Amino acid sequence: MARGGRAWRGYFPVGGELTSGKPDMKEGIYFGTELPPDHPRVRAHVPLHGANLFPAQVPELRATVLDYLAAATSAAHALMEGIALSLKLDADYFHRTYTANPTILFRIFHYPATPPNSDDWGVGEHTDYGLLTLLAQDHLGGLQVKTARGWIDAPPIEGTLVCNIGDMLDRLTGGQYRSTPHRAKNISGRGRLSFPFFFDPDFDAEIRPLPNIAFKDDDRATRWDKASVHAFSGTYGDYLLSKVSKVFPELKRDVIS
């Protein structure tokens, strides 16, 4: 990750990422939209924009990741069209206002086996930051989702992706679409792999409630962090960087400054 600098790309070891201040029991590689050195945002040193770091030991990984990003981005655009229609907006509303140049982030996570009675989580309770997360996972399971009735397992279903709603979709829709608290613990006895793809607003997009959307309610009392996404104002980049500084404190100076 240190070699990725402001692009916020690369590898982190087990315990190198924090959720609610506690180290996660996972390791992984961070990727994002591949941008050349002469891209305007790269030249301007905008955080989280730049080139990926691909390990030389796995030469086929570059093409595989970039192909996956393209396919997942297309799928996410289609899902956002359906969400727009459900809100009685034009199908292309989100594309016109927030996602013509989406913030795309992708992770390959490996969760070592955790003893069943351990208090350590592969990743603790959290919500994702942006609009949608499309999650591919292997067959071992371990993902849990929080509902009004408590935590339930979200076992893998062959040929499907899990779709999480993120904080910004919650914010934009006044809580009509709620961001999804989730967590993961790998008690399978084997190493678990998961592949979250984050489809988020343009880094510079101002986040405001959608037109003619009634505010549902303030759910901070039941949120894991006791914070309200509906109190946020600013760009998506502002929101994302505020979260980055907590996930990787050692990179805060390089990424935020």
Backbone bond lengths (Angstrom), bond angles and torsions (degrees), N, CA, C in turn:
res aa  C-N    CA-C-N  psi(-1)  N-CA   C-N-CA  omega(-1)  CA-C   N-CA-C  phi
1 M - - - 1.465 - - 1.531 110.80 -
2 A 1.331 117.82 -37.86 1.458 120.33 179.90 1.525 111.08 -61.63
3 R 1.326 117.33 -34.42 1.464 120.84 179.38 1.527 111.37 -71.03
4 G 1.323 117.48 -24.50 1.459 120.86 178.21 1.516 113.09 -75.74
5 G 1.350 117.16 -22.50 1.451 121.55 177.71 1.515 112.92 56.33
6 R 1.325 115.78 -133.84 1.459 121.32 -175.20 1.522 112.70 -67.41
7 A 1.345 117.19 -19.01 1.470 119.72 177.08 1.522 111.56 -71.56
8 W 1.348 118.24 -18.90 1.481 123.14 176.08 1.521 110.64 59.11
9 R 1.326 114.57 52.61 1.464 121.82 179.69 1.531 108.86 -126.62
10 G 1.326 115.46 159.89 1.458 120.00 174.27 1.514 113.24 120.75
11 Y 1.318 114.59 -167.33 1.471 122.94 -173.14 1.521 111.18 -98.58
12 F 1.351 115.24 143.55 1.461 120.02 168.95 1.524 108.58 -130.62
13 P 1.341 118.31 146.04 1.464 122.26 -176.79 1.514 112.14 -84.05
14 V 1.322 116.11 171.89 1.461 121.71 174.91 1.526 108.71 -56.28
15 G 1.320 115.61 129.63 1.452 121.11 -178.74 1.516 114.20 86.54
16 G 1.343 117.30 -1.87 1.458 120.61 -176.73 1.509 114.71 -84.49
17 E 1.337 117.87 -6.92 1.459 121.88 178.31 1.519 108.04 -120.11
18 L 1.323 116.94 140.67 1.462 122.10 -177.40 1.521 111.16 -109.83
19 T 1.335 115.78 141.82 1.462 122.40 167.69 1.515 107.26 -125.13
20 S 1.337 116.03 120.54 1.467 122.04 -175.49 1.528 111.23 54.09
21 G 1.328 115.39 36.94 1.452 121.22 176.29 1.512 115.79 81.01
22 K 1.340 118.29 -0.36 1.456 121.96 -177.88 1.524 109.99 -111.24
23 P 1.348 118.30 134.22 1.468 119.99 -178.78 1.526 112.08 -61.77
24 D 1.329 115.28 135.81 1.460 121.23 175.06 1.520 110.16 -82.86
25 M 1.330 115.71 145.57 1.453 121.23 177.70 1.532 109.60 -91.16
26 K 1.339 114.58 65.15 1.457 120.97 176.91 1.515 108.50 -154.02
27 E 1.333 114.83 160.21 1.455 122.00 172.05 1.518 107.42 -126.86
28 G 1.327 117.01 163.97 1.447 116.45 -178.01 1.511 113.88 -175.55
29 I 1.326 114.23 177.51 1.458 122.98 177.32 1.522 108.03 -124.19
30 Y 1.330 115.91 133.98 1.463 123.01 178.99 1.519 110.19 -99.35
31 F 1.329 115.30 133.28 1.458 122.44 175.20 1.527 109.09 -129.50
32 G 1.327 115.55 170.67 1.455 121.48 175.26 1.511 109.66 -164.23
33 T 1.324 116.67 -170.69 1.455 120.73 177.58 1.528 109.64 -56.90
34 E 1.321 116.38 129.40 1.471 121.49 -178.77 1.527 109.45 -79.74
35 L 1.321 116.46 115.50 1.455 121.80 -178.57 1.529 110.88 -121.12
36 P 1.335 117.26 139.05 1.472 120.54 -179.74 1.525 110.90 -77.84
37 P 1.332 117.46 165.63 1.471 120.81 -178.45 1.523 113.92 -61.23
38 D 1.357 117.78 -26.33 1.458 119.74 -177.71 1.525 113.53 -91.71
39 H 1.346 117.70 5.75 1.462 119.41 175.89 1.528 108.52 -63.37
40 P 1.341 118.11 139.50 1.475 120.03 -176.26 1.528 114.18 -54.43
41 R 1.329 117.77 -39.10 1.467 118.60 -178.43 1.526 111.42 -74.40
42 V 1.324 117.13 -31.26 1.466 119.72 175.96 1.518 109.50 -68.99
43 R 1.316 116.61 -44.72 1.468 120.82 179.09 1.521 111.19 -62.44
44 A 1.346 115.75 -31.10 1.467 120.30 178.92 1.525 112.52 -84.69
45 H 1.341 116.62 1.24 1.475 122.16 179.40 1.519 112.36 60.45
46 V 1.333 116.41 35.51 1.463 119.71 176.02 1.531 108.43 -68.36
47 P 1.320 118.55 128.49 1.471 120.11 -179.13 1.528 112.24 -58.36
48 L 1.327 115.76 149.55 1.463 124.71 175.59 1.525 113.46 69.15
49 H 1.320 117.61 19.30 1.457 122.85 176.67 1.528 108.62 -125.38
50 G 1.341 115.64 132.64 1.455 118.84 178.46 1.503 112.62 156.74
51 A 1.317 115.48 -154.77 1.461 122.34 -177.03 1.517 110.91 -95.27
52 N 1.337 115.42 151.27 1.459 120.69 175.21 1.526 110.35 -81.00
53 L 1.330 115.28 159.97 1.456 122.17 173.78 1.520 107.50 -109.75
54 F 1.336 116.53 109.51 1.459 121.12 -179.27 1.525 109.70 -104.78
55 P 1.338 118.27 130.30 1.464 120.02 -179.03 1.526 111.46 -65.50
56 A 1.321 115.68 130.91 1.463 120.85 -178.11 1.525 111.77 -63.88
57 Q 1.347 116.79 -24.26 1.472 120.21 -177.61 1.522 112.51 -70.15
58 V 1.342 117.29 -15.49 1.470 121.13 -178.44 1.532 107.63 -127.68
59 P 1.344 117.66 76.07 1.471 119.88 -172.12 1.520 114.15 -62.81
60 E 1.335 117.33 -26.45 1.468 119.84 -178.86 1.523 112.89 -77.52
61 L 1.335 117.88 -8.69 1.460 120.14 -174.98 1.528 111.88 -67.26
62 R 1.332 117.83 -36.56 1.462 120.80 -177.07 1.528 111.58 -57.30
63 A 1.325 117.28 -55.04 1.463 120.66 -178.15 1.524 111.01 -63.50
64 T 1.333 116.80 -38.04 1.463 120.30 -179.35 1.524 111.17 -64.08
65 V 1.322 116.93 -46.64 1.467 121.08 -179.20 1.525 110.78 -64.70
66 L 1.321 117.80 -46.41 1.461 119.90 -177.29 1.526 111.57 -66.38
67 D 1.334 117.32 -36.07 1.469 119.63 175.16 1.527 110.75 -65.19
68 Y 1.327 115.93 -41.16 1.462 119.86 179.54 1.524 110.90 -64.24
69 L 1.328 117.23 -42.00 1.459 120.32 178.81 1.528 111.10 -59.72
70 A 1.322 117.10 -41.99 1.466 120.80 -179.78 1.523 110.98 -64.19
71 A 1.336 117.05 -44.64 1.468 120.53 -178.60 1.528 111.08 -68.06
72 A 1.333 117.24 -43.12 1.458 120.51 -179.31 1.529 111.23 -66.91
73 T 1.331 116.82 -36.25 1.470 120.23 177.26 1.524 110.81 -62.39
74 S 1.317 116.62 -42.86 1.467 120.85 177.72 1.524 110.66 -61.58
75 A 1.324 116.84 -43.25 1.467 120.64 179.40 1.525 110.77 -63.77
76 A 1.333 117.10 -41.06 1.461 120.44 -178.88 1.525 111.27 -66.30
77 H 1.330 117.45 -39.45 1.466 119.71 176.27 1.534 110.31 -59.25
78 A 1.318 116.81 -41.81 1.469 120.76 179.43 1.526 110.90 -63.94
79 L 1.336 117.33 -41.65 1.462 120.21 178.22 1.527 111.27 -63.64
80 M 1.324 116.35 -39.68 1.461 119.15 179.70 1.529 111.67 -67.18
81 E 1.320 117.88 -29.80 1.464 119.96 173.85 1.525 110.35 -63.71
82 G 1.331 116.21 -43.05 1.464 119.34 177.75 1.518 112.32 -64.02
83 I 1.339 116.83 -39.46 1.464 120.29 178.05 1.526 110.25 -64.91
84 A 1.341 116.70 -41.04 1.465 119.90 177.41 1.529 111.04 -58.94
85 L 1.311 117.01 -45.55 1.465 120.36 179.47 1.524 111.25 -63.37
86 S 1.337 116.93 -36.37 1.470 119.77 179.55 1.520 111.48 -65.43
87 L 1.333 116.05 -24.07 1.468 121.66 179.83 1.530 111.98 -95.98
88 K 1.355 114.41 9.82 1.473 121.10 -179.50 1.534 112.26 62.74
89 L 1.318 115.49 35.85 1.455 122.94 174.02 1.518 108.78 -108.85
90 D 1.326 116.62 164.99 1.456 120.06 173.74 1.527 109.43 -61.59
91 A 1.316 116.86 146.89 1.463 120.77 -177.07 1.518 112.19 -56.85
92 D 1.336 117.58 -33.97 1.456 120.47 -176.68 1.527 113.00 -93.24
93 Y 1.335 117.56 14.30 1.467 120.21 -174.74 1.530 111.75 -57.11
94 F 1.325 117.33 -51.21 1.466 119.57 -176.80 1.530 111.08 -66.24
95 H 1.328 116.51 -37.85 1.460 118.88 178.71 1.530 110.31 -62.76
96 R 1.314 117.46 -40.88 1.470 121.11 -178.66 1.520 112.14 -69.56
97 T 1.314 117.35 -33.37 1.462 120.14 -170.26 1.531 114.75 -106.11
98 Y 1.346 117.84 -27.89 1.456 119.14 -171.66 1.530 115.76 -134.15
99 T 1.315 119.05 -27.46 1.471 118.76 -167.43 1.512 114.53 -125.63
100 A 1.332 118.74 19.32 1.461 118.99 172.93 1.530 109.61 -62.19
101 N 1.336 115.63 -32.82 1.464 122.06 175.90 1.533 107.49 -129.48
102 P 1.339 116.87 72.69 1.463 119.42 -171.37 1.526 111.98 -69.17
103 T 1.320 114.86 155.23 1.458 120.95 168.69 1.525 107.35 -82.91
104 I 1.322 116.36 116.35 1.469 122.15 -176.68 1.525 108.86 -113.01
105 L 1.309 115.81 123.27 1.459 122.28 175.65 1.520 108.35 -129.85
106 F 1.333 116.02 144.61 1.464 120.84 -176.58 1.525 108.27 -142.91
107 R 1.329 115.79 141.54 1.464 121.43 -179.04 1.527 110.55 -128.48
108 I 1.302 115.97 146.06 1.462 122.29 164.22 1.517 106.04 -114.71
109 F 1.323 116.37 112.83 1.456 122.22 -176.32 1.531 110.63 -109.53
110 H 1.325 115.27 139.47 1.464 122.38 170.77 1.524 108.09 -119.11
111 Y 1.333 115.21 124.11 1.456 121.96 178.79 1.531 108.95 -106.39
112 P 1.328 118.76 109.02 1.467 118.86 173.41 1.524 110.62 -61.23
113 A 1.312 115.56 157.37 1.464 119.78 178.91 1.522 110.66 -62.09
114 T 1.338 115.99 136.65 1.457 122.99 178.63 1.522 108.93 -115.09
115 P 1.333 118.92 134.08 1.467 120.06 176.57 1.524 110.91 -56.49
116 P 1.330 118.08 141.19 1.483 121.19 -176.03 1.515 114.59 -54.22
117 N 1.345 117.56 -35.54 1.460 120.54 -175.71 1.526 113.30 -94.24
118 S 1.314 117.32 7.54 1.455 121.07 -178.12 1.531 110.75 -72.76
119 D 1.328 115.99 148.54 1.455 121.62 174.37 1.525 112.03 -85.72
120 D 1.318 117.03 -3.90 1.456 121.02 -178.90 1.530 110.87 -82.68
121 W 1.321 115.36 133.29 1.453 121.46 177.92 1.521 110.08 -107.22
122 G 1.335 115.42 143.61 1.457 119.06 173.15 1.506 109.79 -57.59
123 V 1.321 115.66 -44.72 1.465 123.43 167.77 1.515 106.81 -148.85
124 G 1.325 116.37 131.15 1.458 120.71 -176.94 1.518 112.38 -78.61
125 E 1.311 116.04 178.44 1.464 121.58 -177.66 1.525 110.67 -57.33
126 H 1.324 115.57 133.22 1.459 121.41 179.23 1.527 109.12 -165.26
127 T 1.308 115.81 168.86 1.455 121.93 167.19 1.518 107.94 -119.80
128 D 1.320 116.33 153.70 1.460 120.57 178.34 1.527 109.57 -80.04
129 Y 1.324 115.97 162.32 1.458 120.14 -165.95 1.524 114.35 -88.81
130 G 1.323 118.00 -32.66 1.452 120.94 -165.00 1.513 115.06 -99.39
131 L 1.337 115.75 -128.93 1.459 121.84 -178.18 1.516 111.53 -95.61
132 L 1.332 116.53 -64.73 1.464 122.28 -177.51 1.525 109.96 -133.51
133 T 1.313 115.12 147.74 1.457 122.06 168.35 1.517 108.01 -120.58
134 L 1.317 116.72 126.80 1.460 122.10 173.48 1.520 107.10 -104.66
135 L 1.327 115.66 117.86 1.464 121.26 -172.40 1.515 111.28 -114.09
136 A 1.323 115.68 119.60 1.463 121.30 167.32 1.528 107.22 -96.77
137 Q 1.326 116.89 139.92 1.457 120.78 179.02 1.516 109.52 -140.02
138 D 1.322 115.46 154.23 1.460 118.19 178.14 1.530 110.10 -75.01
139 H 1.324 116.93 -171.13 1.467 121.07 -171.16 1.522 113.61 -84.34
140 L 1.350 118.59 0.39 1.458 120.45 -171.08 1.521 113.66 -83.30
141 G 1.321 117.96 -22.10 1.463 120.24 178.41 1.515 112.96 76.90
142 G 1.327 115.59 -168.53 1.454 121.80 -178.77 1.520 113.60 120.22
143 L 1.341 117.00 -12.74 1.461 121.09 179.03 1.524 109.94 -78.79
144 Q 1.338 115.84 136.78 1.450 121.97 174.86 1.523 109.80 -129.46
145 V 1.332 116.68 146.52 1.454 124.07 -179.05 1.524 108.50 -123.06
146 K 1.326 116.52 138.81 1.464 121.03 -179.70 1.515 110.36 -89.06
147 T 1.306 116.71 128.40 1.454 123.15 177.97 1.520 109.36 -120.41
148 A 1.327 115.87 177.20 1.467 119.88 176.93 1.524 111.74 -61.79
149 R 1.324 116.63 -21.32 1.479 121.63 179.99 1.521 112.23 -96.69
150 G 1.324 117.23 3.46 1.457 120.79 -178.68 1.526 111.75 111.85
151 W 1.321 116.19 -165.55 1.464 121.37 -176.25 1.526 111.04 -81.02
152 I 1.323 115.25 136.99 1.468 120.71 175.05 1.520 108.87 -130.38
153 D 1.314 116.24 151.40 1.459 121.24 176.23 1.529 110.09 -72.74
154 A 1.327 115.44 146.83 1.464 121.76 173.94 1.525 107.50 -120.66
155 P 1.337 116.71 75.89 1.461 120.06 -174.09 1.524 111.20 -65.74
156 P 1.329 116.81 150.86 1.463 119.64 178.64 1.525 111.40 -63.91
157 I 1.317 115.48 140.23 1.463 122.49 173.82 1.524 106.67 -118.84
158 E 1.288 116.51 120.85 1.463 120.83 -173.76 1.532 110.93 -56.20
159 G 1.318 115.37 134.57 1.457 120.53 176.93 1.511 115.40 80.39
160 T 1.336 117.43 12.84 1.470 120.55 -178.73 1.527 110.41 -127.01
161 L 1.323 114.81 163.16 1.452 123.47 170.17 1.520 108.76 -116.69
162 V 1.324 116.80 143.82 1.459 121.29 169.57 1.524 107.36 -80.67
163 C 1.330 117.32 137.74 1.463 122.04 177.71 1.527 108.85 -115.60
164 N 1.328 116.11 113.56 1.464 121.60 174.95 1.520 110.25 -96.38
165 I 1.310 116.84 140.80 1.460 122.58 171.03 1.519 108.43 -86.84
166 G 1.328 116.78 137.12 1.450 121.35 -178.07 1.516 113.80 -102.39
167 D 1.339 115.64 172.36 1.455 122.37 -175.39 1.523 113.26 -59.58
168 M 1.329 117.59 -36.68 1.461 119.03 -175.92 1.523 112.13 -72.49
169 L 1.336 117.78 -31.51 1.464 119.17 174.66 1.527 109.52 -70.16
170 D 1.308 116.76 -35.98 1.466 121.78 173.35 1.523 109.70 -60.02
171 R 1.319 116.90 -48.38 1.465 121.91 -179.54 1.532 111.64 -62.64
172 L 1.319 116.87 -47.48 1.464 120.66 -176.64 1.522 112.08 -63.59
173 T 1.329 116.48 -36.78 1.462 120.38 -174.53 1.520 113.06 -95.71
174 G 1.328 118.05 10.67 1.460 120.26 177.90 1.515 113.10 62.03
175 G 1.341 116.47 27.88 1.455 120.20 179.94 1.515 114.30 87.57
176 Q 1.340 117.96 2.20 1.470 119.09 175.16 1.533 109.99 -62.96
177 Y 1.317 115.72 -37.74 1.468 122.31 170.15 1.526 106.80 -110.78
178 R 1.317 116.99 118.45 1.457 121.40 -176.78 1.537 110.86 -93.78
179 S 1.330 115.40 138.49 1.455 118.07 172.66 1.526 109.44 -66.89
180 T 1.309 116.23 147.70 1.451 123.15 -164.79 1.528 111.81 -102.78
181 P 1.344 119.76 107.72 1.465 119.70 174.92 1.535 109.82 -65.95
182 H 1.315 116.36 134.64 1.462 120.37 178.77 1.524 109.88 -151.40
183 R 1.312 115.84 166.63 1.454 123.20 -179.21 1.521 107.86 -157.79
184 A 1.326 116.69 170.12 1.462 119.30 -179.49 1.525 110.06 -149.21
185 K 1.324 114.97 139.85 1.466 122.39 173.14 1.520 107.69 -140.01
186 N 1.317 115.89 128.13 1.459 120.65 -177.86 1.523 110.01 -96.86
187 I 1.329 116.22 102.21 1.475 120.90 178.79 1.526 110.06 -111.96
188 S 1.331 116.72 22.91 1.468 120.81 -177.34 1.526 112.79 -76.79
189 G 1.334 116.41 -16.23 1.456 119.56 -175.05 1.523 113.30 86.93
190 R 1.332 116.71 -1.75 1.468 122.37 179.78 1.532 108.84 -131.68
191 G 1.324 116.16 163.73 1.451 120.39 177.16 1.524 111.07 -69.29
192 R 1.325 116.96 131.88 1.471 122.96 -178.44 1.527 110.04 -105.87
193 L 1.332 116.53 142.78 1.454 122.61 176.66 1.524 110.28 -116.69
194 S 1.321 116.18 139.52 1.463 120.60 171.37 1.523 108.46 -140.89
195 F 1.343 115.16 156.76 1.458 121.20 -170.23 1.536 109.38 -137.07
196 P 1.337 118.25 79.19 1.462 119.68 179.99 1.534 111.72 -79.97
197 F 1.320 115.51 132.32 1.461 124.23 176.03 1.511 107.79 -114.24
198 F 1.334 117.51 121.42 1.458 122.55 -174.78 1.524 109.47 -105.07
199 F 1.326 115.37 122.93 1.465 122.97 179.80 1.519 107.47 -111.75
200 D 1.320 116.17 109.39 1.456 121.05 -167.59 1.533 111.16 -128.58
201 P 1.336 117.70 166.02 1.460 119.67 179.15 1.529 111.90 -63.34
202 D 1.322 115.09 162.97 1.452 121.48 170.65 1.527 108.85 -49.77
203 F 1.311 116.77 139.65 1.458 122.45 -177.59 1.530 111.54 -55.00
204 D 1.337 116.62 -35.88 1.467 121.04 -176.23 1.528 113.81 -94.20
205 A 1.329 117.88 2.75 1.464 120.58 -175.50 1.524 111.46 -71.25
206 E 1.329 116.38 131.27 1.463 121.41 173.24 1.533 108.57 -74.98
207 I 1.316 115.93 129.16 1.461 120.81 -176.62 1.519 109.61 -95.53
208 R 1.324 115.30 111.19 1.466 121.87 178.79 1.525 108.74 -132.40
209 P 1.326 117.92 152.63 1.473 119.80 176.81 1.523 111.03 -56.62
210 L 1.312 116.00 146.28 1.458 121.13 179.58 1.526 110.95 -67.03
211 P 1.331 117.50 156.14 1.468 119.91 -179.74 1.531 111.62 -65.31
212 N 1.330 115.23 140.30 1.470 122.15 174.66 1.530 112.71 60.97
213 I 1.329 116.45 29.56 1.461 120.70 177.60 1.524 108.61 -105.67
214 A 1.315 116.87 122.51 1.464 121.27 178.41 1.525 109.83 -79.37
215 F 1.326 116.99 136.79 1.459 122.11 177.93 1.524 108.82 -71.24
216 K 1.319 116.76 127.50 1.462 120.58 -175.25 1.518 111.32 -77.20
217 D 1.320 118.14 -66.03 1.452 122.73 176.08 1.517 108.26 -171.91
218 D 1.318 115.14 164.05 1.460 121.78 178.41 1.522 108.03 -90.94
219 D 1.323 116.38 118.38 1.469 119.69 -173.64 1.526 112.60 -104.50
220 R 1.325 118.04 20.38 1.473 118.67 -175.13 1.529 111.96 -60.92
221 A 1.325 117.20 -29.04 1.467 119.54 -178.31 1.523 111.84 -64.84
222 T 1.340 117.23 -26.62 1.460 120.19 -178.03 1.523 113.13 -105.20
223 R 1.333 116.98 -4.59 1.463 119.61 179.97 1.517 111.20 -76.41
224 W 1.310 115.31 151.80 1.460 121.94 -178.02 1.528 112.23 -60.91
225 D 1.355 117.17 -32.22 1.454 120.29 -176.59 1.525 113.35 -103.51
226 K 1.353 116.52 1.64 1.469 122.92 -179.65 1.540 111.76 58.33
227 A 1.320 116.60 25.64 1.458 121.97 178.34 1.518 109.22 -112.83
228 S 1.335 115.99 156.27 1.458 120.99 178.51 1.518 109.24 -109.26
229 V 1.335 116.38 121.96 1.462 119.69 175.32 1.522 110.45 -66.68
230 H 1.340 117.29 -18.73 1.460 121.27 -177.33 1.527 112.22 -79.88
231 A 1.321 116.07 -8.68 1.462 120.03 175.02 1.523 111.49 -88.08
232 F 1.334 116.88 -8.68 1.459 120.20 -176.59 1.523 111.65 -78.32
233 S 1.318 115.62 140.29 1.462 121.66 169.53 1.523 107.92 -138.99
234 G 1.318 115.72 146.75 1.456 120.66 -177.76 1.502 110.65 133.84
235 T 1.318 116.35 -165.07 1.457 121.28 179.37 1.520 110.29 -88.46
236 Y 1.343 115.01 162.88 1.459 117.31 175.69 1.520 110.41 -62.56
237 G 1.333 117.17 -36.13 1.455 119.80 177.03 1.515 112.52 -57.66
238 D 1.333 116.80 -39.28 1.465 120.50 177.01 1.524 110.37 -59.73
239 Y 1.323 116.01 -45.96 1.468 120.48 -178.06 1.525 110.61 -65.25
240 L 1.333 115.65 -46.54 1.458 120.16 -176.62 1.521 111.43 -63.33
241 L 1.323 117.82 -43.65 1.456 120.16 -178.59 1.523 111.74 -67.19
242 S 1.330 117.13 -31.84 1.462 119.36 176.59 1.524 110.68 -63.93
243 K 1.338 116.53 -31.49 1.460 120.89 178.70 1.524 111.28 -79.95
244 V 1.333 116.75 -40.16 1.462 121.25 -179.84 1.526 110.85 -55.57
245 S 1.312 116.33 -41.19 1.462 120.05 -176.34 1.522 112.39 -63.58
246 K 1.334 116.68 -21.98 1.466 120.24 178.70 1.524 112.16 -91.13
247 V 1.328 116.33 -30.28 1.464 120.56 -178.87 1.520 110.77 -74.26
248 F 1.339 116.20 -42.57 1.465 122.08 179.98 1.525 109.35 -128.02
249 P 1.324 117.97 79.19 1.469 119.43 -176.96 1.527 113.28 -57.35
250 E 1.335 117.20 -33.61 1.469 119.35 -176.84 1.520 112.58 -70.54
251 L 1.334 117.28 -18.77 1.455 120.62 177.83 1.529 112.51 -95.75
252 K 1.311 116.78 -2.94 1.467 120.34 -173.90 1.521 112.23 -54.59
253 R 1.336 116.25 -45.68 1.461 118.91 -176.56 1.521 112.05 -63.71
254 D 1.352 116.82 -40.69 1.447 120.28 -177.90 1.530 112.37 -71.74
255 V 1.334 116.37 -37.30 1.466 120.40 -172.79 1.516 111.83 -86.87
256 I 1.322 117.41 -39.72 1.463 120.64 -172.17 1.524 111.82 -86.15
257 S 1.322 118.13 -33.29 1.478 120.84 -171.69 1.527 111.55 -67.52
